[in-house]
Amino acid sequence: MPNSPSVRVCETASTAETTQLGRTLGERLQPGDTVLLIGDLGAGKTCFIQGICSGLGVEEPVTSPTFTLINEYQGRLPVAHFDLYRLNDPESVLDIGFDEYIDSNQVCLIEWADKFLEIMPADAIEVRIEIGEGEGERRKLVMDLALLNRK
């Protein structure tokens, strides 16, 4: 993640708050944007993506494409949602047509992007999600808050 004074940690205390933060980002995404979601299993990546899709106007249920690898949705912009957990090398990611999606005007949302950072776009939006300390559903999300100020 670039060293930027706008990179901050956002803390959410519930699934609803994590979803709302995603919705806020989704409302500001533009054609061709790519969002890299990085975090451990159960950290809240899919929940955040559900919020992003809501902010993009996707009305159908959003689920992680763990076995299908890619789910496509239509909102105010087309969305390609990747789950790279089960893939083991960059070639297997490229074999599913990754470059064509990245080079399109779709919004690409990529879970487990950190497994293949070497093939991710340099201008991608990176969001790191960590399970917070203590009880409850607390999450720490590290992202460039300047993105939330996009119009």
N, C-alpha and C positions, 0 to 999 in steps of 0.2 A: 504494500500500500504506500503510495507516495507520501513523503513527509510534507504535510500540508497543515497549516494552522486550523483548518476547518475539520480535520479528522478528529472525531470525538467518540466517546463511549456513551451509548444510550442504554439505559437500563429499563427493562420492562418487568412488571410484577405478575403478569398473567398472559395467557394465550391471547386474550382479546387485545391487550396492549401491543403484543408482538404483531398481531394481524393488522392493527391500526397503523403501526409504524410502516409496515409493508404497503398498506393502502396509500399512505401519504407519498411514498416513493413512487408507487405505480401511477399515481395521478400525474406525475411529472416526467415519466419516461417518454423518450422520443423514438421515432423510427430508427432501427438499427442498434439501439442500446443493448448491451450485454451486461447481465448482473451475475457475478460469481458468488455463490453461497458456500462459505467455508465453515465447518463446525462438525463436532462429533455426532455420532448417532444419537438421536433424540434431543439435539440441541434446539430445534425449532426451525430448521431450514424450510421444511414444507409449509409450516404455519405462516412463516414470513412470505413465502411465495404465494400462498392463498390470498394474503393481503394485497400483494402486488397485483395479482390478477383481478382482484376486486376493484382496485384503483384504476385498472385498465378497462374496466367494464365487462369483464368476462362473467357470464351468468351461469354457466354450467359448473358442476362440481369439479374442483381442482384436487387431484391426487398425485402422489409421487409416482413417476413412471419407472419404478424399480425394475420391473421385468420387461417392460416394453422399451425402455431407454429414453423414449421421447413421447411426450404428449403435446398435441397442438390445440390451441384455443383461439377463439375469435372474440375480440373486444373492440375498443376503438382502434387498436393496432393488433395485428396477428402476433401470437405468442408461441414460442417453442420452449418447452420445459424439459430439460435434460436431467437424468439421474445417472451419473457415471460410476456409481459405487461398485457395480459388478464388472466393470471393464478393467483390464490389467495393463494396457500399454497404449501409447498415443495412436498407434496405427489402428487399433480397434475403434477408437473415437472417430478418427478420420473416415473409417470404413462405413460409418452410419450416415455420412453426408454432412458432417459437422461444419466443414468449410462453407458449404452452400447456405446453411442456415445463418452462419456468422456474417456472411457477405450479403445477406438480404436485408430488407427493411423490417424484418420481424424483430420483436423484442425477444432475446434469448436469455432464459433463466437457467443457470447451471448449478445443480447440486453436486458436491464433491469435486468442484473445480480444482481444488488444490492438488489433486492427484496428477493433474496434467497441465500445470501452469505454463509449461514451455510451449503449448499450442494455443493458449488463451490470448484473445486480443489485448494488446498493450493498453488500449483505452477503456477497458472494461471497468465497470463499477464493482468494487470488491466490498462484500459485507461478511464480516466474521461474526459468528454467533457462538457464544459460550454459555454453558449452564452456570448460573451464578452460585455463589456460596450461600449456605443456609437453606431454610425450608421453602416450600412453595415452588412456584413456576418461574422464579426470577431468571432473567436472561440478560446477558450483556451483548449488545450489538455494536460493533465497531465499523463505522462507515464515514464517508465524507459528507458532513452535514450540509455542505453547499448544494448538494443534489436536492435536498428538500426545499431549497429556495428557488428552484427552477420554476418557470411559469409555463 
